[in-house]
Amino acid sequence: MKSQQNTQTMKPATAAKKLGVYLPATPASFQEGVVTRAELNELQANPPEWLRELRTAGPHPRPVVAARLGVSIAGLARGGVTEPLTTEQIEALRQERPEWLEKERATQAEVRKEAARLKNLKKEKAEGRAERG
């Protein structure tokens, strides 16, 4: 007896998140259906024009905006950025360098530095245990 494999599907919101695009900016056909794992893989491997355009020009979802500005999503909110931004708007913010952005970038740099320190500390402890044990 052969078991039948079910096709894994996801909601359009999940697929948009995995693709790094803002769902309301996607075509209606994408928003209204379900996306299979195979379709998602195909979109990632061979993005259609609308997907290439969204990734290039936006509007971009908050995680993408935060990454491009080098801040956290919470940092965006503290800076008053709650809506998706286009690539042009992100570049304008980079050029303007508002005070909140500089502060959030510094905060993010400290967070990364502390995470690296803790990772190294954990690694050193593990090596010490391995030598003793």
DASULPE-V43308 format. One record per residue. N is the residue number from 1. RES is the residue in three letters. BURIAL is b if it has 9 or more other ideal C-beta (glycine too) atoms within 8 Angstrom, else e. D_CENTER is the distance of its C-alpha to the mean C-alpha in whole Angstrom. Layout:
# DASULPE-V43308
n:N res:RES burial:BURIAL d_center:D_CENTER
n:N res:RES burial:BURIAL d_center:D_CENTER
This chain:
# DASULPE-V43308
n:1 res:MET burial:e d_center:43
n:2 res:LYS burial:e d_center:39
n:3 res:SER burial:e d_center:36
n:4 res:GLN burial:e d_center:34
n:5 res:GLN burial:e d_center:30
n:6 res:ASN burial:e d_center:28
n:7 res:THR burial:e d_center:26
n:8 res:GLN burial:e d_center:22
n:9 res:THR burial:e d_center:21
n:10 res:MET burial:b d_center:18
n:11 res:LYS burial:e d_center:17
n:12 res:PRO burial:b d_center:16
n:13 res:ALA burial:e d_center:13
n:14 res:THR burial:b d_center:12
n:15 res:ALA burial:b d_center:12
n:16 res:ALA burial:b d_center:11
n:17 res:LYS burial:e d_center:8
n:18 res:LYS burial:b d_center:8
n:19 res:LEU burial:b d_center:9
n:20 res:GLY burial:b d_center:6
n:21 res:VAL burial:b d_center:9
n:22 res:TYR burial:b d_center:11
n:23 res:LEU burial:b d_center:13
n:24 res:PRO burial:e d_center:16
n:25 res:ALA burial:b d_center:16
n:26 res:THR burial:b d_center:17
n:27 res:PRO burial:e d_center:20
n:28 res:ALA burial:e d_center:22
n:29 res:SER burial:e d_center:23
n:30 res:PHE burial:b d_center:19
n:31 res:GLN burial:b d_center:19
n:32 res:GLU burial:e d_center:22
n:33 res:GLY burial:e d_center:23
n:34 res:VAL burial:e d_center:21
n:35 res:VAL burial:b d_center:19
n:36 res:THR burial:b d_center:21
n:37 res:ARG burial:b d_center:19
n:38 res:ALA burial:e d_center:21
n:39 res:GLU burial:b d_center:20
n:40 res:LEU burial:b d_center:16
n:41 res:ASN burial:e d_center:17
n:42 res:GLU burial:e d_center:19
n:43 res:LEU burial:b d_center:17
n:44 res:GLN burial:e d_center:14
n:45 res:ALA burial:e d_center:18
n:46 res:ASN burial:e d_center:19
n:47 res:PRO burial:e d_center:17
n:48 res:PRO burial:e d_center:20
n:49 res:GLU burial:e d_center:20
n:50 res:TRP burial:e d_center:19
n:51 res:LEU burial:b d_center:15
n:52 res:ARG burial:b d_center:16
n:53 res:GLU burial:e d_center:17
n:54 res:LEU burial:b d_center:14
n:55 res:ARG burial:e d_center:12
n:56 res:THR burial:e d_center:14
n:57 res:ALA burial:e d_center:15
n:58 res:GLY burial:b d_center:13
n:59 res:PRO burial:b d_center:13
n:60 res:HIS burial:b d_center:10
n:61 res:PRO burial:b d_center:8
n:62 res:ARG burial:b d_center:8
n:63 res:PRO burial:e d_center:4
n:64 res:VAL burial:b d_center:5
n:65 res:VAL burial:b d_center:8
n:66 res:ALA burial:b d_center:8
n:67 res:ALA burial:e d_center:7
n:68 res:ARG burial:e d_center:9
n:69 res:LEU burial:b d_center:12
n:70 res:GLY burial:e d_center:12
n:71 res:VAL burial:b d_center:12
n:72 res:SER burial:b d_center:11
n:73 res:ILE burial:e d_center:10
n:74 res:ALA burial:e d_center:13
n:75 res:GLY burial:b d_center:15
n:76 res:LEU burial:b d_center:13
n:77 res:ALA burial:b d_center:16
n:78 res:ARG burial:e d_center:18
n:79 res:GLY burial:b d_center:18
n:80 res:GLY burial:e d_center:19
n:81 res:VAL burial:b d_center:16
n:82 res:THR burial:e d_center:15
n:83 res:GLU burial:e d_center:15
n:84 res:PRO burial:b d_center:13
n:85 res:LEU burial:b d_center:14
n:86 res:THR burial:b d_center:15
n:87 res:THR burial:b d_center:15
n:88 res:GLU burial:e d_center:18
n:89 res:GLN burial:b d_center:17
n:90 res:ILE burial:b d_center:15
n:91 res:GLU burial:e d_center:18
n:92 res:ALA burial:e d_center:20
n:93 res:LEU burial:b d_center:19
n:94 res:ARG burial:e d_center:18
n:95 res:GLN burial:e d_center:22
n:96 res:GLU burial:e d_center:23
n:97 res:ARG burial:e d_center:22
n:98 res:PRO burial:e d_center:23
n:99 res:GLU burial:e d_center:24
n:100 res:TRP burial:b d_center:21
n:101 res:LEU burial:b d_center:18
n:102 res:GLU burial:b d_center:21
n:103 res:LYS burial:e d_center:21
n:104 res:GLU burial:b d_center:17
n:105 res:ARG burial:b d_center:17
n:106 res:ALA burial:e d_center:20
n:107 res:THR burial:b d_center:19
n:108 res:GLN burial:b d_center:15
n:109 res:ALA burial:e d_center:18
n:110 res:GLU burial:e d_center:20
n:111 res:VAL burial:b d_center:18
n:112 res:ARG burial:e d_center:17
n:113 res:LYS burial:e d_center:20
n:114 res:GLU burial:e d_center:21
n:115 res:ALA burial:e d_center:19
n:116 res:ALA burial:e d_center:20
n:117 res:ARG burial:e d_center:24
n:118 res:LEU burial:e d_center:24
n:119 res:LYS burial:e d_center:22
n:120 res:ASN burial:e d_center:25
n:121 res:LEU burial:e d_center:28
n:122 res:LYS burial:e d_center:27
n:123 res:LYS burial:e d_center:27
n:124 res:GLU burial:e d_center:31
n:125 res:LYS burial:e d_center:32
n:126 res:ALA burial:e d_center:31
n:127 res:GLU burial:e d_center:33
n:128 res:GLY burial:e d_center:36
n:129 res:ARG burial:e d_center:36
n:130 res:ALA burial:e d_center:36
n:131 res:GLU burial:e d_center:39
n:132 res:ARG burial:e d_center:41
n:133 res:GLY burial:e d_center:41
